[in-house]
Amino acid sequence: MSVIFDNNKKNNEKFDDYQLNEYLSDIKIVVELLKGRTLKRNGEKIQEHLSNIDKALSGIMDLLVGYVERTGKQEIFLTNDTTSDRKALVGSATKQALLKMGEPIYEKAIESLYRQYHCTLADCFEHPEYLNKILKEMFGVAHIVIVDSIKKQLEAFSYQKPIEQFLVVISK
């Protein structure tokens, strides 16, 4: 599900729907991870996941409140745009995998993607070969560490053919 706001063309106020969908994707990832866990064995991990959900929900609320305060508009349209959802999901999983390697690595990767291909991490859903090439340029054979991290985060969604295809291409 994606969220679209009726942007006010008079004051050119834009809502960051990509950021909102990224937060929603973060929540989807964590919920899928939690489905496979039990409270007794993984209490600390579950607390960490719940904390991540709380952070994402806080981010969503900040986006919504900020938009309403700036524009006075309160119309929200919900759509079922699975491509947009998948782009946000892939972007979020990739971001998390890169951030695990460190903020400078993440910054360098997104800078390289933009400089070479004029795209974002979310755009890599439609062009996984871009991400594959950037990771290989940055890490050589060690790029597989980041690819494995992305695969692990998207594992719960790999039954979806487009996600599976994305994972196959970045794994080459």
C-alpha positions as CSV (number, residue, x, y, z in Angstrom):
1,M,0.0,0.0,0.0
2,S,1.2,3.5,-0.8
3,V,0.1,6.8,0.6
4,I,-0.4,9.7,-1.7
5,F,-1.3,13.2,-0.6
6,D,-3.3,15.7,-2.5
7,N,-0.3,18.1,-3.0
8,N,-1.3,21.7,-3.1
9,K,-0.1,23.2,-6.4
10,K,-0.7,26.7,-5.2
11,N,2.0,26.7,-2.6
12,N,4.1,24.0,-4.2
13,E,4.2,22.0,-1.0
14,K,5.3,18.5,-1.6
15,F,4.9,15.5,0.6
16,D,7.8,13.1,0.9
17,D,5.9,10.0,-0.1
18,Y,9.1,8.1,-0.8
19,Q,10.2,8.5,2.8
20,L,6.8,7.5,4.1
21,N,6.8,4.4,2.0
22,E,10.3,3.6,3.1
23,Y,9.1,3.8,6.7
24,L,6.2,1.5,5.9
25,S,8.6,-1.0,4.2
26,D,10.8,-0.9,7.3
27,I,7.7,-1.9,9.3
28,K,6.9,-4.7,6.8
29,I,10.4,-6.1,7.1
30,V,10.3,-6.2,10.8
31,V,6.8,-7.7,11.0
32,E,7.9,-10.5,8.7
33,L,11.0,-11.1,10.8
34,L,8.9,-11.2,14.0
35,K,6.5,-13.8,12.5
36,G,9.3,-16.3,12.5
37,R,10.5,-15.7,16.1
38,T,9.3,-16.8,19.5
39,L,9.2,-14.7,22.6
40,K,11.1,-17.1,24.8
41,R,14.1,-17.6,22.6
42,N,14.6,-14.2,21.1
43,G,13.3,-11.7,23.6
44,E,16.1,-9.2,23.1
45,K,15.8,-9.4,19.3
46,I,12.1,-8.9,19.5
47,Q,12.6,-5.9,21.7
48,E,15.0,-4.5,19.1
49,H,12.5,-5.1,16.3
50,L,9.7,-3.5,18.2
51,S,12.0,-0.5,18.8
52,N,12.6,-0.3,15.0
53,I,8.8,-0.4,14.4
54,D,8.4,2.4,17.0
55,K,11.0,4.5,15.3
56,A,9.4,4.0,11.9
57,L,6.0,4.9,13.2
58,S,7.4,8.0,14.9
59,G,8.9,9.0,11.5
60,I,5.6,8.5,9.8
61,M,3.8,10.6,12.3
62,D,6.4,13.4,12.0
63,L,6.0,13.3,8.2
64,L,2.2,13.5,8.5
65,V,2.0,16.2,11.2
66,G,4.7,18.3,9.4
67,Y,2.8,18.1,6.1
68,V,-0.5,19.0,7.7
69,E,1.1,21.9,9.6
70,R,2.8,23.3,6.5
71,T,-0.2,22.9,4.2
72,G,-3.4,22.7,6.2
73,K,-4.3,19.8,3.9
74,Q,-5.5,16.6,5.5
75,E,-6.6,14.5,2.4
76,I,-4.8,11.2,2.2
77,F,-5.4,8.7,-0.6
78,L,-4.4,5.1,-0.1
79,T,-3.4,3.1,-3.2
80,N,-2.4,-0.4,-3.8
81,D,0.7,0.2,-5.9
82,T,2.8,-2.9,-5.5
83,T,5.7,-1.6,-7.6
84,S,6.0,1.4,-5.4
85,D,5.9,-0.8,-2.3
86,R,8.5,-3.1,-3.7
87,K,10.8,-0.2,-4.7
88,A,10.5,1.2,-1.2
89,L,11.1,-2.3,0.3
90,V,14.2,-2.9,-1.8
91,G,15.5,0.6,-1.1
92,S,15.0,0.2,2.6
93,A,16.6,-3.3,2.8
94,T,19.6,-2.1,0.7
95,K,20.0,1.0,2.9
96,Q,19.9,-1.1,6.0
97,A,22.5,-3.5,4.6
98,L,24.8,-0.7,3.6
99,L,24.4,1.1,6.9
100,K,25.5,-2.1,8.7
101,M,28.8,-1.6,6.9
102,G,29.0,2.0,8.0
103,E,27.6,5.4,7.2
104,P,30.5,6.3,4.9
105,I,29.9,3.2,2.8
106,Y,26.2,4.0,2.5
107,E,27.0,7.6,1.5
108,K,29.5,6.5,-1.1
109,A,27.1,3.9,-2.6
110,I,24.2,6.3,-3.0
111,E,26.6,8.9,-4.4
112,S,28.0,6.5,-6.9
113,L,24.5,5.3,-7.9
114,Y,23.4,8.9,-8.5
115,R,26.6,10.0,-10.2
116,Q,26.7,7.0,-12.6
117,Y,23.1,6.2,-13.2
118,H,21.1,9.2,-11.8
119,C,19.1,6.8,-9.6
120,T,18.3,6.1,-6.0
121,L,18.4,2.8,-4.0
122,A,14.7,2.4,-4.6
123,D,15.3,2.7,-8.3
124,C,17.6,-0.3,-8.1
125,F,14.4,-2.5,-7.8
126,E,13.9,-1.8,-11.5
127,H,17.6,-1.8,-12.3
128,P,19.3,-4.2,-10.0
129,E,22.3,-4.4,-12.4
130,Y,23.2,-0.9,-11.3
131,L,23.4,-1.9,-7.7
132,N,25.4,-5.0,-8.6
133,K,27.9,-3.0,-10.5
134,I,28.3,-0.4,-7.8
135,L,28.8,-3.0,-5.1
136,K,31.4,-4.9,-7.2
137,E,33.3,-1.6,-7.9
138,M,33.3,-0.7,-4.2
139,F,34.0,-4.2,-2.7
140,G,35.1,-6.6,-5.4
141,V,34.4,-10.2,-4.5
142,A,33.5,-9.0,-0.9
143,H,30.3,-7.4,-2.3
144,I,28.6,-10.7,-1.6
145,V,28.5,-9.8,2.1
146,I,26.2,-6.9,1.4
147,V,24.2,-9.0,-1.1
148,D,23.7,-11.7,1.5
149,S,22.5,-9.0,4.0
150,I,20.0,-7.7,1.5
151,K,18.9,-11.3,0.7
152,K,18.4,-12.0,4.4
153,Q,16.2,-8.9,4.8
154,L,14.1,-9.6,1.8
155,E,13.9,-13.4,2.4
156,A,10.3,-13.2,3.6
157,F,9.3,-11.5,0.3
158,S,11.4,-13.6,-2.0
159,Y,8.4,-15.7,-3.0
160,Q,7.3,-12.6,-5.0
161,K,8.7,-13.1,-8.5
162,P,9.9,-9.4,-8.9
163,I,11.8,-9.6,-5.6
164,E,13.2,-12.9,-6.5
165,Q,14.4,-11.5,-9.9
166,F,16.0,-8.5,-8.1
167,L,17.9,-10.9,-5.8
168,V,19.1,-13.1,-8.7
169,V,20.5,-10.1,-10.5
170,I,22.3,-8.5,-7.6
171,S,23.8,-11.9,-6.8
172,K,25.5,-12.4,-10.1
